[in-house]
Amino acid sequence: MNNDDFLSGLQSLVIHGDQEAGSGTEETALAPAIYPASTYSARSLAEFAQMANQPRHPRYYARYGNPTQERCERLLARLEGAQAALLTSSGMGAMSTTLFALVRAGDHIVAQTAHYMGSAQLLTDLLPGLGVEVTLVDQRDTNAFFAATRENTRLIVVETPSNPTLTLTDLAAIAAFARSRGITTLADNTFASPINQRPRDFGIDLVLHSATKYLGGHSDLIAGVVCGDDDAVEKIWERAIMLGTNVSPFNAFLLLRGLRTLPMRVARQNENALALARFLETHPAVAHVHYPELESHPQHALAKRQMRHGGGVLSIELKGGEGDEQGFHAAQAFVAALKIARHAVSLGGVETLVVHAASMWEASLTPERMRQAGISPSLVRVAAGLESAADLCADMAQALPGTGD
């Protein structure tokens, strides 16, 4: 991969990449306009027919599209190296709409054991009830994906790095195999962001994000996006207008604003996450650090092949004594003692956030599913923000056993 070709103009792209020649007065405004209208009038019967019959017309009815949304989609598609993008009301809106567009009763999906909780529930609870079979495999075992496919396999769903253990999936290998069998591939790229990884560069068909995270970057919006070829995205849009998963104009505006600083924010978060990972790896109270850019990560070589940097998220497992209960309480005590890092779900914002994974997911996932996903009782996920790396390391140090005040 030639990083320089993509990165040299990246900051220019996020500032100017949503502009379109011939868009009129909109180009003279430095901030994009917000269009709150729910519907738009036509000046003639012919124009109304054209509006009603053109897919994704931005000035017909807000559930079909919106001019602010269209600008944001244009930029997101370029960031992921895709022909088109579709914004939705949330990351789960993007995932559910995409799945409902691509599979139906009698079809089969191959997915990972480690997925974002909402995606996991959709794959293992909702879809099987609608007649869609789903087989989960260990994402570290590429051959397991191959072995799990059937004649009726229509989709392979991956997430890399996965939440919350930062385990990787070999994108190039999965994409090449799927393409040889006529199977569509969908990659959740939320944790990496297009700054650190572009799955379509490795042959993946569709790329999905919870835009709430890095793309928005300020903990003030909810949105999702799926990127891919024109025909595939239009097919997903047709489901979106049925399901009503359209994004609000204001959230599309906030997302565009956040995207302007995406490369700079992610670069700092990469630096902070790596600094924290290196510091915590040497701390006597920490049993394991999961971060792809560490040489100790078991998939470090794969990370070097498909990621530009390790991303802004790491997870750690604490030494909490013997048994699950001690580890569980050690993690809770660590999170409670932090002073700078905030105890909150989500990631990708300007502030560092931590969550005790077992506490967050114990009501939604069975102990067996948590074990399959690699979530130990003492695992804590850390999403690095933009603070001073020295301050973050000092905060972690004072909260860990044996080093506090």
N, C-alpha and C positions, 0 to 999 in steps of 0.2 A: 504494500500500500504506500502510495506517495502522499505523506501527510501534508507536505508543503503546498501541493496543488489545492487542497481543500482549505487549509488553515490560513493561507496568506491573505485571502480577502474575506475571511469569515466575519470580522467585525463590521466591515462595510456591508456585507450581505444582510445582516440582521437590522441594519439601519435603513437600507434602501431597497431590500429585496421584495417588499410588498407593493412597490410602486409599479404601475402599468402604464405604458405609453398610451396617450389618448384618453386618459381617465378624467380630463377636464380640470375643473377648479380644485378637485380634491388634492391634486399634486401640489398646489401652492400652500396648503395648510401643513405645517410641520407636524402637528398631531392629527391622527386619523379621526374622522368624524364618527360619532355614535348615532346609529339610526334606530330609534326606539319604536318606529312604526310597526304595527302588526300586519298591515296590508298596504298595497300601493295601487293607485289608480292608473288606468290606461287612457291614452288620448284618442284611441280609435278601436273599433272592433278587431281590426287586423292586428294592432299592437297587443290587445288583450289575448288573442289567440296565440300570438308568438310567446308572450309571457307564460301562459298556461302550459304550453307544450314544450318549452325549452327546459331540459333537465337542469336543476339547481339554479334557476333564475334568481338573482339576488334581490330583485324588486318585484316580486309577485305576492308572496305571503310568507311571513316570518318563519313559519315552521319549515319552509322549503329552503330558505337561505336569507342572507342579509348582507348588505354591502360591507359592513365592518368585518363580519365573519369571512367574507370572500377575500378581503385583503390579508387577513391573518392566515387563512388556508394557503394562499399563494406563497407566503414566506415559509410556512412549515413544510410544504412540499419540497421547496428548494433546499431547506436544511437537511432533509432526509434523502435527497437525491431521487425524488419521486415525481411522477407526472401530476399527481393530484393529492389533495388532502381533504378530509372531512372532520370538522369540529363538532363535538357533541357536548352534552351537558355535564359530563364527568368522565373519568377514566373508565369506570364500570359501564357507563353509557356507550363508550366506544367499543369495549369488549363485548358486551351483550348484543349490541346492534350488529357488529361484525360476525359474531357466531351465528346469529339468527339469519343473516344473509347468506352464509356459506354452507350451512348444513340443515338437514331436515330428518324426520323420522326414518330410521333404517340406515343412516350414515354412521360412520365411525371416526373418532378423533383420537390421535395420539398426543398426549401432553406430558408434562413433568410432574413428579411428586412434589416439587418445590415451586409453588406459585404464590403470588399475592393472595391473601385470604379470600377476598371477594371473587377473584378469578377461580380459585380452587372450589369454592362453594357452587359457583355457576357450572363448572365442569363436572363436579361429582354429585351434586344434589339436583339442580334444576334440569339440565339437559337429559340425563338418563330418564327422568320422569316424562320427558317429551319424546322418548323413543330414540334418542341419540346415544350410542355406546361410546364410552370414553375409557381408554387404557392409559394408566399413568406409569411412567418409567423413570428410572434414575437418570437425570440429565447428564451426569458424568460419563455414562456408558452410551456412547454414540450407537453402538451396535444394537442396544436395547430398543432404540427408536425403529431401526430397520426391522427387527424381529417382530415388533408389535403391530406392524402394518398389515392390513387385510385388503381383500378385493374392494371392500366398501369404504376404505379409509379415504376421506375427502380432505382432511386438514391435520396439520401438525402444528401445535401451539407450543412456543418456547418463551422463556423469560431469562435473560442473561445480562448482567449478574442477577441471580434470583434473590428474592426477599425471604428471610433476612440473613441467610448464611453466605451470600456473595459467591455462590457456586455458579460455574460457567457452563454454557452449552456451546458446542462446536458449530457455529453458524454455517460455515462453508460446507462442512460434511453433510449436515442435515439438509441444506438447500439443494445440494447436488443430487442427493438420493431422492428427495421429494420430487424434484423436477423430472427425474428419469421415470418416475411412476405416475406423473400427472397429478400429484398431490399439492395442494396449496399450503404455503407456509406463512405463519403469523408470528411475529416476534414482539414481545413487550420490551421496549427499549427505555422504560422510565428511569431505571437506576443509572444507566450509562449516560443518557441524553445524546443527541446527535453530535455534541462536541467531542465526546469520547469514543463513540461507536456508531457506525451506520450499517445496520444489518443488510440493507439492499446492496451495499458494496460486495457482499458475500453471496448474493443470489436469493435472499429472502424476499418473498412476494409482498407482504404487507407488514407495516411497522406501526405499532401502537404505543401511545403514551398516556399516562395520567398527566395532562398538562398542568394540573394543580401543583405539581412538584417543581422540577428544575425549569421547565419552560416558562411558567408564570413567575416563580422565584421569590414571591413576597408574602406568601401565606394569606392571600386576600382574594383568591378566586377558586372556583371549581370548574374544570373543563377536561375534556379528553380529545384525542385526535387519532385518526388512523390515516396512514399514507400509503399510496401504491399507484398502480397504473390507472389510467382514466376509467376503463371499463369496470374494473373491480371496485373502485371507489364509488362509481355511479350506482352499482348494484347495492352497495352498503347504504348509500344515501336513500335508495328506494325503501329500504327497511326503516331508516331513521325517520322518514316522514310518516310512516305508519305507527311507529312506536313513540313518536314525540320526544326524541332525545336531542332536540336542537339546543344549541348553546344560546345564552342570552347575549344581546348586542353589547351590553356593558362588560360582561366577562370576556368577550372577544376583544374589546378595547383594552382591558387590563392585561390580557395575554400578549397583545401586540406591544404594549409598553414594557412588559417584562422581557420579551424577546430581545429588545434593543441592547440589553446588557448581558445576555446569556453567556457569550464566550468569556467575558471578564469574570462574571460570578463563578462559573464552573471552574475556571482556572484556579481561582483562590480556594474553592472548596476542595479541588483535587489536592492542592498543596497542604491544606489543613488536615485532610483525612490521612494523607501519607505521613505527616508529622505525628499525628496521634497514633497511627498504627505502629510506627517505629518505636515511639515512646512506650506504648502499652505492651508491646511484644517483649520488652525487657523488664517489665515490672513483676516482682515476685508474687503479687496477688492475682495475676492474670494467667489463666491456664492456656487459652488459645486466642489468637487474633485472626479474624477472617477478613482479608483484604487482598484483592487480586494482584496489586502491584508489589506486595511483599514477596521476596524471593522464597519465603517459607510456604507460600500458598501452593497447595498441591497442583493447581492448574496455572501456575505462573507463566509457563511457556505458551499456553493457549491465550492467556491474557495479552501477552506481548504481540501475538499474531493478529488479534482482532480488536484490541482496544488501544486507543492512543494514550490513555491514562487510566488509573484504577477507579476513578469516580469519587464522589463525595461521601459515600456510605461505607462504614465498616461495622463489624460486630465482634464482640468479645465474650468469652466465657470465663467466669471468675472461679477461683479456687474457693469453694465454700464448705469444705469438710466432706465427710462421707454421706452419701445418699442425696436424693433429689430435693428433700425438704431444706437441707442446709444450703444447697446451691441456690434454691429459689429465694430464700431469705437474704442470702449474701448479695444477690443481684438487686433486690428491693432496697436494701440498706445503701448500696452504692448510688442508685438513682436518687434516693431521697437526700443524700448528702451533697449532691452537686449544687453549685452556686451560680454558675454562668449558663451551663447547658440547661435547657428547659425540658420538663417532662411532658411530652406531647407527641401525638401521632403525627404522621406525615414527614416530609423531608424536602430538601431542595430550596428552602427559604434562606433568608439572610442570617437567621439565628440557628445555633446548634441545638438539635433536638435529640432526646434519648427516649427509648422505650424498653421496658422489660418485656420481651416477646412472649414469654409464657403467661404472664399476667394478662396481656392484651388478647391473646388468642385462646385461652383455656375455655372460654364460654362458646367459642365457635368451632374449634377443632378438637377432635378426640385425642386422647394421649397417643394413640397409635398413629394418627395422621401427623401429629407434631413430631413424633420420632421419625417418621418417614421424611418429613421436611427438614430434619436436622435441627429442630428447635429444642435445645436442652433447657432444663430449669434455670440455669445460671446465665443464659445468653441475653446480652443487652445490645440493642442496635443503636449506633451512633450516627447521626446525619450531620456532618460538619457544616457549619455556617461560615460567615465571613469575618468572624472575630480574629483577634491575634492568636496565632498558633501557640505562642508561649503561654498566653492566658488560659487557653483551653487545656493544654497539658498540665498546667498548675492546678486547674480545677479538678481534673481527673485524679491527679496525685493526692490532693487533700481528701478526696472522697473514698479512696481505696483503703482497705484495711492496713493498719500499721503505719500509714503516712499522714493521717489526718491531724487536725489541731489537738 
